Amino acid sequence: MATEITTPKTDVEAIELAGTTSANDVPQSKDAAAEFLRQIEQGDRAVIILPEEDQKVLHKIDVVILPIMLVVYFLQGLDKSCLAYASVFGLIEDTNLVGDQYSWLGSIVYLAQLVMQPLLAWLLVRLPIAKFTSVMVLCWGITLACMAAAHNFGGLLTARFFLGSFEASVAPAFIAITQMWWRRREQTVRTSYWYAMNGITNMFGSLMSYGLGHIDSPKLHSYQIIFLFFGVVTVAFSFVMVTFMPDSPMEAKFLKEDEKVIAIERLRANQMGVVNREWNHEQFKESFIDPKTWFWFAMLFSISIPSGGISTFGPLIVKVLLKTFGFDSFTTILFNIPFGAVQIVATVGGAFLAQKIKKKGPVVALLCIPPIVGCVVLLVLPHQASHKAPLLVGYYLVSVYPGITPLIYSWSSQNTAGTTKQRVTNAILFVGQSVGNVVGPLLYTQAEAPSYTRGLVSNLALYIIIIVFVFATTIYLRLLNKSHAKKRVAMGKPAIVVDTSLDSAKEVAAKQALAKADGTPEGNAAAAEEAAQVVVGERAFENLTDLQNEDFVFVF
């Protein structure tokens, strides 16, 4: 039996019924989706979405939007990792880097991202998101190509700063785009797909660097060829993005008018709206006083310190290990390929697990365990040829950590509503990530090679801290759900809200059947029937925050 999703009457429709249907009657704080639906729909006609229609639109979105995001994020990770690949091919020696200068080249990218976040939060609300991001991709591609002309620390530092400034927009923009196109159930896996491109970067980048490193040029060093090649590719793809990526579902040329309605209505249960290009000062303030913002900030800061250190020094760690065992630089590059493979499995596998159990906190805690074991192995075992295999296994166990970051972002984005609050919260989280990535490389110094004790010990402690914050965040979200239930009762609504945003169509149908048959697991049929009649999403396109909307359900 097909499941039909019927949308409730919005406030806009109520205005129409009252006989005042001018555009000026639509509150300026409304989500753009509300205005679009007002223009498309007639009177109080309900929109019914059949599962097959939902799947057809979802497929179109996946085919058009997702590949662009995958390629851009792949290039972003690749361009940022070029420094690590270049270090294996003589960058440090040829540019006369000494002391902590190489570490600062790794940190300056994240420092630039840190500086850019306040401005980006405002720009991502005010500007068409796809066009803006395309321009940023173009700029960072040009910057990377120009790095080939840098011959000293000052030149490299300047280029890396601008590279970080332009790249700073990509991840927060992609989180916003994911919220704009997919239901909460779908967001976790889609986020994992584009974030997993970091693993593809480690695999493909290693192979490409291996090949480019063999080019014998009388005028260019191997690392200069790497910078030029990846920079030009990035510039070329920025034109692909600006051509094919729409700024919102309402502006998608690949969707028909009725499909645009479906694309919007399927997001109603998210309770997060689609897009609003007006800056809301109240939502700005709420972002800072909301405790859960700082829980996720703390988690991202904690995971980004190991991330920044390993992404910058990972190839050097392997290089030192394998040099001790008699391998050359090219073999060192190839040994980073399994590192990328583990990243992909951890990132996508963790997302699928979170989708299956409909919880992210437990999966985040679970993914902290392999890096903890890996750090212990690298710290305890002597760096001798007899321990070559277990040391490499320890390094690969550490590489599970990238699966944690997208889950934290997904966890945060699925519990944050209101366009301005979403963008500001993302900016705050990226500040935490940027600061962590700045600190991370500084905990590793070439003088400590090959053990890198200080960096690994600090990473070990931080993985444990993340687990503590997972438990604290989960408890707080449960308290928020209880608080919203009390608000609903005070307003004359049932305490229970049927949240289907994490369910498949089959699961929605099963819940409805259970409610009508024998009620809740406790057998309270009346309560379940009442709960099943609760209309979820009646305030979804009012640009309310998660704390303002009493029907918002927080997910763990």
C-alpha positions in Angstrom: 0.0 0.0 0.0 1.4 3.4 -1.0 2.2 5.9 1.7 0.8 9.3 1.0 2.3 12.4 2.5 -0.2 15.2 2.9 1.1 18.6 3.7 -0.9 20.8 6.1 -2.1 24.3 5.4 0.6 26.8 5.9 0.2 30.3 7.3 0.4 31.6 3.7 -2.6 29.4 2.7 -4.5 30.8 5.7 -3.9 34.3 4.3 -5.2 33.2 0.9 -8.4 31.7 2.5 -9.0 35.0 4.3 -9.0 36.7 0.9 -5.8 38.6 1.1 -3.4 37.0 -1.3 -0.9 39.7 -2.3 2.8 39.1 -2.1 3.1 41.7 0.6 1.0 39.6 2.9 3.8 36.9 3.1 5.9 37.7 6.1 9.5 38.7 5.1 10.9 36.2 7.6 9.3 33.3 5.7 11.4 30.7 4.0 11.7 31.2 0.2 9.9 27.8 -0.1 6.8 29.3 1.4 6.6 32.0 -1.2 7.2 29.4 -4.0 4.4 27.2 -2.7 2.1 30.2 -2.4 2.6 30.9 -6.1 2.3 27.3 -7.2 -0.6 26.0 -5.1 -4.2 27.0 -5.3 -6.2 27.7 -2.2 -5.8 25.0 0.5 -5.2 22.1 -2.0 -3.1 19.5 -0.3 0.0 18.2 -1.9 0.2 14.4 -2.0 3.5 12.7 -2.6 3.6 9.1 -3.5 6.7 7.0 -2.7 7.5 6.5 -6.4 7.3 10.3 -7.0 9.5 10.9 -4.0 12.1 8.4 -5.3 12.1 9.8 -8.8 12.8 13.3 -7.5 15.5 12.0 -5.1 17.2 10.2 -7.9 17.3 13.3 -10.0 18.8 15.3 -7.1 21.4 12.6 -6.5 22.4 12.4 -10.2 22.8 16.2 -10.7 23.7 17.7 -7.3 25.7 15.0 -5.6 28.4 14.4 -8.3 29.2 18.1 -8.4 29.7 18.1 -4.7 31.8 15.0 -4.8 34.2 16.4 -7.4 34.5 19.8 -5.7 35.2 18.3 -2.3 37.7 15.9 -3.9 39.6 18.8 -5.5 39.4 20.7 -2.2 41.0 17.9 -0.3 43.5 17.2 -3.1 44.6 20.8 -3.4 45.0 21.1 0.3 47.0 17.9 0.5 49.4 19.0 -2.3 51.7 20.3 0.4 52.1 16.9 2.0 52.7 15.3 -1.4 55.2 18.0 -2.3 57.1 17.5 0.9 57.9 13.9 -0.2 59.3 15.3 -3.5 61.8 17.7 -2.1 59.8 20.8 -1.3 61.3 21.3 2.1 64.9 21.0 0.8 64.4 23.1 -2.3 62.7 26.0 -0.6 65.0 25.9 2.4 62.4 25.4 5.0 63.7 25.1 8.6 62.4 24.6 12.1 58.6 24.9 12.3 58.2 26.5 8.9 56.7 23.4 7.3 54.3 23.1 10.2 53.2 26.6 9.7 52.5 26.0 6.0 50.1 23.3 7.2 48.5 25.5 9.9 48.2 28.8 7.9 45.4 27.2 5.7 43.3 26.7 8.7 44.2 30.0 10.2 42.9 31.6 7.0 39.7 29.6 7.3 39.3 30.7 10.9 39.6 34.4 9.9 37.1 34.0 7.0 34.3 32.3 9.0 32.4 35.3 10.3 32.3 36.9 6.8 31.3 33.6 5.2 28.4 33.1 7.6 26.9 36.4 6.4 27.7 35.8 2.7 26.2 32.3 2.7 22.9 33.8 3.9 22.9 36.8 1.6 24.3 35.4 -1.7 23.1 32.6 -4.1 25.0 29.7 -2.6 26.0 27.8 -5.8 27.3 30.8 -7.7 29.2 32.1 -4.7 30.8 28.7 -4.1 31.8 28.3 -7.8 33.6 31.6 -7.6 35.5 30.4 -4.5 36.5 27.2 -6.3 37.8 29.3 -9.3 39.9 31.5 -6.9 41.5 28.6 -5.0 42.4 26.8 -8.3 44.2 29.9 -9.5 46.0 30.3 -6.1 47.2 26.7 -6.2 48.6 27.0 -9.7 50.4 30.2 -8.6 52.1 28.2 -5.7 54.4 26.8 -8.4 56.1 30.2 -8.6 56.8 30.3 -4.8 60.5 29.6 -4.0 60.8 30.4 -0.3 58.9 30.3 2.9 57.3 33.7 2.5 55.9 33.0 -0.9 54.5 29.6 0.1 53.0 31.0 3.3 51.2 33.8 1.4 49.9 31.4 -1.3 48.7 28.9 1.4 46.9 31.7 3.3 44.9 32.7 0.2 44.3 29.0 -0.6 42.7 28.6 2.8 40.7 31.7 2.5 39.0 30.6 -0.7 38.6 27.0 0.4 37.0 28.1 3.7 33.6 28.4 2.0 33.3 24.8 0.7 32.5 22.7 3.7 30.0 25.2 5.3 28.4 25.7 1.9 28.1 22.0 1.3 26.4 21.5 4.7 23.9 24.1 3.8 23.4 22.6 0.4 22.8 19.1 1.9 20.2 20.6 4.3 18.6 22.3 1.3 18.2 19.2 -0.9 17.8 16.1 1.2 15.6 14.8 4.1 17.2 14.3 7.5 17.3 10.5 6.9 19.3 11.1 3.7 21.6 13.8 4.9 24.0 11.7 6.9 24.9 9.3 4.1 25.1 12.2 1.5 27.4 14.1 3.9 29.6 11.0 4.2 29.8 10.7 0.4 31.3 14.1 -0.2 33.4 14.0 3.0 34.7 10.6 2.0 36.3 12.2 -1.0 39.2 13.0 1.5 39.9 9.2 1.4 39.7 9.2 -2.4 42.1 12.2 -2.3 44.6 10.2 -0.3 44.3 7.3 -2.8 44.1 9.1 -6.1 46.4 12.0 -4.9 49.0 9.5 -4.0 48.8 7.8 -7.4 48.8 11.0 -9.3 51.7 12.4 -7.2 53.5 9.1 -7.9 53.0 9.6 -11.6 53.7 13.4 -11.7 56.7 12.9 -9.6 58.3 10.8 -12.4 58.0 13.6 -14.9 61.5 14.8 -15.7 61.4 18.5 -16.5 64.5 20.7 -16.9 62.7 23.8 -15.7 60.2 22.6 -13.1 60.6 20.6 -9.9 58.2 17.6 -9.4 56.2 19.5 -6.7 55.8 22.5 -9.0 54.2 20.2 -11.6 51.9 18.9 -9.0 50.8 22.4 -8.0 50.2 23.4 -11.6 48.3 20.3 -12.7 45.8 20.2 -9.8 45.4 24.0 -9.9 44.4 24.0 -13.6 42.0 21.1 -13.1 40.3 23.0 -10.3 39.9 26.1 -12.4 38.3 24.1 -15.2 35.8 22.4 -12.9 34.6 25.7 -11.4 33.0 26.5 -14.7 31.2 23.2 -14.6 29.8 23.9 -11.1 28.5 27.4 -12.0 26.8 26.0 -15.1 25.0 23.0 -13.5 24.6 23.7 -9.8 21.3 25.5 -9.0 21.1 27.8 -6.0 18.0 26.1 -4.6 15.3 23.5 -5.5 13.0 26.4 -6.6 15.6 27.4 -9.2 16.5 23.9 -10.4 16.3 23.7 -14.2 16.6 19.9 -14.1 13.3 19.7 -12.2 9.8 20.3 -13.6 7.4 22.6 -11.8 5.6 19.7 -10.1 8.9 18.1 -9.2 10.1 21.3 -7.6 7.0 21.1 -5.3 7.8 17.5 -4.4 11.5 18.5 -3.8 10.3 21.1 -1.3 7.5 19.2 0.3 9.7 16.1 1.0 11.8 18.4 3.2 8.8 19.5 5.3 9.3 16.9 8.0 12.9 18.2 8.5 11.4 21.3 10.2 14.5 23.2 8.9 13.1 25.1 5.9 15.0 25.4 2.6 16.5 28.9 2.2 16.0 32.4 3.4 18.3 35.2 2.3 17.5 37.7 5.0 19.9 38.0 7.9 18.1 37.4 11.2 19.7 39.0 14.3 17.7 37.0 16.8 18.8 33.7 15.2 22.4 35.1 15.2 22.2 35.6 19.0 20.5 32.2 19.6 23.4 30.5 17.8 25.8 31.7 20.5 23.6 31.1 23.6 22.5 27.6 22.5 24.6 25.1 24.6 24.5 22.4 22.0 26.4 24.7 19.6 29.3 24.6 22.0 29.1 20.8 22.6 29.6 20.2 18.9 32.2 23.0 18.8 34.2 21.1 21.5 33.9 17.8 19.6 35.1 19.3 16.3 37.9 21.1 18.0 39.0 17.9 19.6 38.9 15.8 16.4 40.5 18.6 14.3 43.7 18.6 16.3 44.6 15.0 15.3 43.2 15.7 11.8 45.4 18.7 11.2 48.5 16.9 12.5 48.0 13.7 10.6 47.0 15.3 7.3 50.2 17.4 7.4 52.6 14.9 8.9 51.0 11.6 7.9 53.1 11.1 4.7 56.2 12.2 6.6 55.5 9.6 9.4 55.2 6.9 6.8 58.3 8.2 5.0 60.4 8.0 8.1 59.0 4.6 9.0 59.6 3.1 5.6 63.0 4.8 5.1 64.1 3.0 8.3 62.9 -0.2 6.6 64.7 0.6 3.3 61.9 2.0 1.1 62.2 5.0 -1.2 60.0 8.1 -1.5 57.9 6.7 -4.3 57.0 3.6 -2.3 56.2 5.9 0.6 53.6 7.6 -1.5 52.0 4.3 -2.4 51.8 3.2 1.2 49.4 6.1 1.8 46.8 4.5 -0.5 45.5 2.1 2.2 45.2 5.1 4.5 42.7 6.6 2.1 40.8 3.3 1.7 40.4 3.0 5.5 39.1 6.6 5.5 36.4 5.8 2.9 35.2 2.7 4.8 35.1 4.5 8.1 33.3 7.6 6.7 30.7 5.9 4.6 30.3 2.8 6.8 29.8 5.0 9.9 27.2 7.0 8.1 25.2 3.9 7.0 25.4 2.6 10.5 24.1 5.9 11.9 21.3 5.9 9.3 20.3 2.3 10.2 20.2 2.9 14.0 18.9 6.5 13.5 21.5 7.7 16.0 24.9 9.5 15.5 26.3 9.8 19.0 27.0 6.1 19.5 28.6 5.8 16.1 30.9 8.8 16.8 32.0 7.1 20.1 32.5 3.8 18.3 34.7 5.4 15.6 37.0 6.9 18.3 38.1 3.4 19.4 40.3 2.4 16.4 42.3 5.7 16.5 42.8 5.2 20.3 44.3 1.7 19.6 46.4 3.1 16.7 47.9 5.8 18.8 48.8 3.3 21.5 50.5 1.0 19.0 52.5 3.9 17.5 53.6 5.1 21.0 54.4 1.7 22.5 56.2 -0.2 19.8 59.8 0.6 19.0 60.4 1.9 15.5 62.4 -1.1 14.3 62.2 -3.2 11.2 60.9 -6.2 13.2 57.8 -4.1 14.1 57.2 -2.8 10.6 53.8 -4.5 10.0 52.2 -3.6 13.4 53.4 0.0 13.1 51.8 0.4 9.7 48.6 -1.3 11.1 48.6 1.2 13.9 49.0 4.1 11.4 46.1 2.7 9.4 43.9 2.4 12.5 44.5 6.1 13.2 43.1 6.8 9.8 39.6 5.9 10.9 39.3 9.3 12.5 38.0 11.1 9.3 34.7 9.2 9.7 34.0 11.2 12.9 34.0 14.7 11.5 31.1 14.4 9.0 29.0 12.7 11.6 29.4 15.6 14.0 28.5 18.1 11.3 25.5 16.0 10.3 24.5 15.6 13.9 24.7 19.4 14.4 22.9 20.3 11.1 20.0 17.9 11.7 19.4 19.6 15.1 19.7 23.2 13.9 16.9 25.1 12.1 16.5 28.7 10.8 18.7 29.8 7.9 20.7 32.4 9.8 21.2 30.1 12.8 22.3 27.3 10.6 24.9 29.4 8.8 26.2 31.0 12.0 26.3 27.7 13.9 28.3 26.1 11.0 30.7 29.1 11.1 31.2 28.6 14.9 31.9 24.9 14.3 34.3 25.6 11.5 36.1 28.1 13.8 36.6 25.2 16.2 37.7 23.0 13.3 40.1 25.6 12.0 41.6 26.3 15.4 42.1 22.6 15.9 43.7 22.2 12.5 46.0 25.1 13.3 47.1 23.6 16.6 47.4 20.0 15.3 50.5 20.4 13.0 52.3 22.4 15.7 52.2 19.4 18.0 54.3 17.5 15.6 57.9 18.5 15.0 60.5 17.1 12.7 62.9 16.9 15.7 60.7 14.2 17.3 60.7 12.0 14.2 60.0 9.1 14.0 58.1 8.7 17.2 56.2 12.1 17.3 55.4 11.4 20.9 53.9 14.7 21.8 51.5 14.7 18.9 50.3 11.1 19.4 49.8 11.5 23.2 47.7 14.6 22.7 45.7 12.9 20.0 45.0 9.9 22.3 43.7 12.1 25.0 41.4 14.0 22.6 39.7 10.9 21.3 38.7 10.0 24.9 37.4 13.6 25.4 35.2 13.3 22.3 33.5 10.2 23.8 32.8 12.2 27.0 31.2 15.0 25.0 29.1 12.5 23.0 27.4 11.4 26.2 26.9 15.0 27.4 25.4 16.1 24.1 23.0 13.1 24.0 21.7 13.9 27.5 21.1 17.5 26.6 19.2 16.6 23.4 16.9 14.3 25.4 16.2 17.2 27.8 15.3 19.5 24.9 12.8 16.9 23.5 11.2 16.8 26.9 11.0 20.6 27.1 9.4 20.7 23.6 6.8 18.1 24.7 5.8 20.3 27.7 5.5 23.3 25.4 3.2 21.4 23.0 1.0 20.3 26.0 0.8 23.9 27.2 -0.4 24.9 23.7 -3.1 22.3 23.6 -1.2 19.9 21.4 -0.4 16.2 22.0 3.0 15.7 23.7 4.0 13.1 21.2 5.1 14.2 17.7 5.4 11.7 14.9 8.8 12.5 13.4 9.2 10.7 10.1 12.3 12.6 8.9 14.6 9.7 9.7 12.2 7.0 8.3 11.9 5.4 5.0 8.5 5.3 3.2 7.9 1.7 4.4 8.7 2.7 8.0 6.3 5.6 7.8 3.5 3.3 6.6 4.3 0.7 9.4 4.2 3.4 12.1 0.8 4.6 10.8 -0.5 1.1 10.7 0.7 0.4 14.2 -0.9 3.5 15.6 -4.3 2.7 14.0 -4.2 -1.0 15.0 -3.1 -1.3 18.6 -1.3 1.9 19.5 2.0 2.3 21.2 4.2 -0.6 22.4 2.6 -0.1 25.8 -0.8 -0.7 24.2 -2.2 2.8 24.7 -4.1 2.9 21.4 -5.8 6.2 22.2 -2.6 8.0 22.8 -1.0 6.6 19.7 -4.0 7.5 17.6 -3.8 11.0 18.9 -0.1 11.1 18.2 -0.5 9.8 14.7 -2.9 12.7 13.9 -0.3 15.3 14.9 0.6 17.2 11.7 4.4 17.4 11.4 5.8 20.3 9.4 3.0 22.9 9.7 5.6 25.5 10.7 8.5 24.0 8.7 8.8 27.0 6.2 8.4 29.8 8.7 12.1 30.2 9.2 11.9 29.3 12.9 14.8 28.0 14.8 14.9 24.5 16.4 14.3 26.1 19.8 11.4 28.4 18.6 9.5 25.6 16.8 7.8 23.5 19.5 7.2 20.7 16.9 10.9 20.3 16.2 12.2 16.8 17.3 15.9 16.6 18.2 17.8 13.5 17.1 20.6 11.7 18.9 
